[in-house]
Amino acid sequence: MEPVRLVLSGFGAVGQAFVDAVREHDALLQIAAVRGRGTEVFLAPANEVPERFLWEPIGRIEETLDRAGAAVLVQALPSSPEAHGRVLREAVAALRSGVDVVTATKSHVLSQWRALERAAEEGRSRIRISGATGAALPTADLARVALRGMGCNALRACPNGTSNFVLDQLSRGASLESAVLEAQRRDIAEADPSADLSGSDAATKVRLISGLLWDWDVSRITVKTEPIDSSTSIRALAAARKGLRLRAVAGASLDRPMVVTVRLEAVAPADPLYSLAGPEKAMVFSCPEAGDITVQGGRSSPKGAALAMLKDVFNLAVSPNPGFR
Ligand SMILES: NC(=O)c1ccc[n+]([C@@H]2O[C@H](COP(=O)([O-])OP(=O)(O)OC[C@H]3O[C@@H](n4cnc5c(N)ncnc54)[C@H](OP(=O)(O)O)[C@@H]3O)[C@@H](O)[C@H]2O)c1
């Protein structure tokens, strides 16, 4: 069998980790082209990505996909306003032309959910977003495939490692500033932790999972968040004195369609969100007949995101064996 040919758009931390991960599977997968911000390079089978000065000026995505013979476009571009137009254009062009898309980039998925779905319908192609929904935590597959028919009617989650870590530090008496600095020192928090502390990152992940689970239009979901701020320490300490833990819980439910909330909740030891250690993440899916199903763990790192994308590529493009697998 010929290896499946991929175009990788974005060669930062996640893109480079993806190249490393694919290298271990070069009989099955081949990165045929890599696109940076202004340049791109085409690769022969088993070739390393060459130095940047050997790359050529970037062309239209349609030409790159065509010349590379791509079956899948893998997106690891920033989710920033500056990159948004390009991210959306590339995904729509690929999907319309029958090329599947696997993305760690969130911006277009959040703002153009239905437009991407329409492009995929036109091209009879597919889009997978595991890398955008909590890196190695496999919640997207649970929502999309594994819980089908189980009647899941609500989800509660702590999908943001930084907020879990910071709240635990506050409950031990640390100030917000020192808790954030400690999270940054341990590479848990990014230089700018505002999306973690405001609840917007947790809300984003629950929006995406709600779209997969209930076919909500992710771009139109209302978000209500309660931030972690200087007043939170008192609540974290008060919860700890009662044997509880303060968590930033993101939730959505069929009782309140198209609404995602993030609230600071003092959770009891019987709650699956109580026992998360440090930056660990978890999501609890409530299924009335099947019971609560919790998924927990998974690394939040460029490598974790790259492995989530590799898994999506495998599931989309590498033919399954007959039998159980
Ligand atoms: N880091 C994580 O742990 C993690 C986890 C899950 C998901 N993600 C998501 O994965 C995506 C990639 O993350 P990353 O950390 O690899 O990003 P990054 O290191 O900032 O990489 C950015 C890549 O995109 C290119 N680029 C930068 N600005 C651009 C612009 N305005 N227009 C077009 N291209 C631009 C860069 O080009 P040059 O190489 O030419 O400079 C580089 O190849 C992000 O959307 C992020 O949210 C990250």
The ligand as an ORCA input file, in Angstrom:
! r2SCAN-3c Opt
* xyz 0 1
  N       1.088     24.265     21.937
  C       0.169     23.414     22.412
  O       0.373     22.709     23.433
  C      -1.149     23.254     21.689
  C      -2.070     22.269     22.106
  C      -3.269     22.133     21.381
  C      -3.523     22.957     20.292
  N      -2.616     23.932     19.944
  C      -2.917     24.767     18.769
  O      -2.048     24.373     17.698
  C      -1.808     25.478     16.832
  C      -0.311     25.600     16.576
  O       0.335     25.862     17.802
  P       1.894     26.107     17.867
  O       2.215     26.214     19.315
  O       2.629     25.127     17.023
  O       1.990     27.547     17.149
  P       3.297     28.326     16.736
  O       4.486     27.688     17.383
  O       3.000     29.754     16.967
  O       3.431     27.988     15.157
  C       2.908     28.766     14.228
  C       3.167     28.307     12.788
  O       2.266     29.072     12.015
  C       2.958     30.040     11.239
  N       2.365     31.391     11.460
  C       2.552     32.201     12.512
  N       1.813     33.324     12.371
  C       1.155     33.201     11.212
  C       0.232     34.021     10.521
  N      -0.167     35.194     10.996
  N      -0.267     33.584      9.355
  C       0.104     32.394      8.873
  N       0.986     31.575      9.476
  C       1.496     31.971     10.647
  C       4.393     30.026     11.668
  O       5.135     30.284     10.483
  P       6.732     30.362     10.426
  O       7.177     28.981     10.837
  O       7.034     30.648      9.003
  O       7.095     31.439     11.401
  C       4.542     28.607     12.226
  O       4.838     27.713     11.173
  C      -2.407     26.712     17.526
  O      -3.629     27.040     16.909
  C      -2.633     26.260     18.968
  O      -3.740     26.924     19.566
  C      -1.444     24.071     20.596
*
